[in-house]
Amino acid sequence: MLRVRCLRGGSRGAEAAHLIGAMMGRAVTGWTQKALQSSSSAAVAQSHLEDEHVTEAAAQDCPVSSYNEWDTLEEVIVGRAENARVPPFTVEVKANTYEKHWPWYQKFGGQSFPVDHLKKAVSEIEEMCNILRHEGVTVRRPEPIDWSMVYKTPDFASSGMYAAMPRDILIVVGNEIIEAPMAWRSRFFEYRAYRPLIKEYFQKGAKWTTAPKPTMSDELYDQDYPIRTVEDRHKLAAEGKFVTTEHEPCFDAADFIRAGRDLFVQRSQVTNYMGIEWMRRHLAPEYKVHVISFKDPNPMHIDATFNIIGPGLVLSNPDRPCRQIDMFKKAGWTVVKPPTPLIPDDHPLWMSSKWLSMNVLMLDEKRVMVDANETTIQKMFESLGIKTVKVSIRHANSLGGGFHCWTTDVRRRGTLQSYFH
């Protein structure tokens, strides 16, 4: 029997609904009858599924199962630095980088990251993989791809970037892998590096969803986004103005963070309200999606600003305070402010801030993977009764991510629970 899974849900937030309600029409009905209009077509579909060995596995047998950021980690995807390219200096990249780096992007956009630096990053990530295996975690890797190839759609042309940060493009919610649509043109085809893995997981019983792919036409971006200084960025972010418009849904998976039945997300330079609303409807009614915001001049990816590390336990960046922090305190959560990062000022961080120090990966509630150079945050974790697994990825940091960014957890040993009341 061919099984058709129908999703239903609705807006749970006035904020997103107010902005996009007029844009979203009623869903077209009747496709199910067409798909199943004859018993012979259903039989052919069933035969094909059997040939491909696709099964709908029970939850305990599914290779994909993860509900939060801290249950015992059993399998993880770790990104690749190989062949990484500097993204072309387009309007969406300019809005996500600081002006001190703009000449560098203008000079090297579309070219390889500095070769020696890249080699060191590759070596660091290999060591990180070895340590994860030593800690009992199965490590999977995306395919190596030549990102220098220039591609063209009816709406834009670009070269690629990398498959270094699986957290940006993949989010696991229960037994489902969701591919994010992304918002940078240089990352449009990034999913290709992960497709062999995702197909394998699907054939073994996982659910696989690809969010609507944006055209990434000029209308998705504010071509005149007025940024010159950090003060400009603060003002625009406070006014709710971002380089991405509401022309079509877009989001990076790394703007969401999971806590069982509740997911928290920020509107950012790469995630718009239409993208948030798509996720909200897709995951309803089993999961709730909460929009939160921060005093952040350049919001992009939530996990170096607000990183949930245990049931009712969250790291909250003191430089980017959460405007809704009281609702977490009222829910009985413990809010921990991590110490100032120790990374030197002269270390190149072309695509991120020093706060990657808090972008940690929980191996379970009592073990955390943390940078070997960040001794102050190590002491903070130890004071919380959490053992630190130390790894140095300073050169890998330069490509835009810490341990959480460089990974997507595929399977954690745990069940779906509520932690936010």
Salt bridges, closest charged atoms under 4 A:
GLU56 OE1 - ARG3 NH1 3.17
GLU69 OE1 - ARG167 NH1 3.68
GLU69 OE2 - ARG258 NE 3.04
GLU69 OE1 - HIS404 NE2 2.88
GLU74 OE1 - ARG411 NE 2.94
GLU74 OE2 - ARG413 NE 2.78
GLU75 OE2 - ARG140 NH1 3.47
GLU75 OE1 - ARG411 NH1 2.89
GLU82 OE2 - ARG80 NH1 3.43
GLU124 OE2 - HIS395 ND1 2.93
GLU126 OE2 - ARG141 NH1 3.17
GLU135 OE1 - ARG367 NH1 2.65
ASP168 OD2 - ARG187 NH1 2.89
ASP168 OD1 - HIS301 ND1 3.53
GLU176 OE2 - HIS282 NE2 2.66
GLU179 OE2 - ARG195 NE 2.77
GLU190 OE1 - ARG187 NE 2.71
GLU200 OE1 - ARG140 NH2 2.82
GLU200 OE2 - LYS204 NZ 3.29
ASP218 OD1 - ARG185 NH2 2.89
ASP232 OD2 - ARG228 NE 3.50
GLU239 OE1 - LYS241 NZ 3.37
GLU246 OE2 - ARG267 NH2 3.09
ASP252 OD2 - HIS301 NE2 2.77
ASP262 OD1 - HIS290 NE2 2.59
GLU277 OE1 - ARG280 NE 3.12
GLU277 OE2 - ARG281 NE 2.78
ASP303 OD2 - HIS404 ND1 2.68
ASP345 OD1 - LYS354 NZ 2.12
ASP364 OD2 - ARG367 NE 2.80
ASP371 OD1 - ARG394 NH1 3.45
GLU374 OE2 - ARG394 NH2 3.45
ASP409 OD1 - ARG167 NH1 2.69
ASP409 OD2 - ARG258 NH2 2.59
ASP409 OD2 - ARG412 NE 2.92
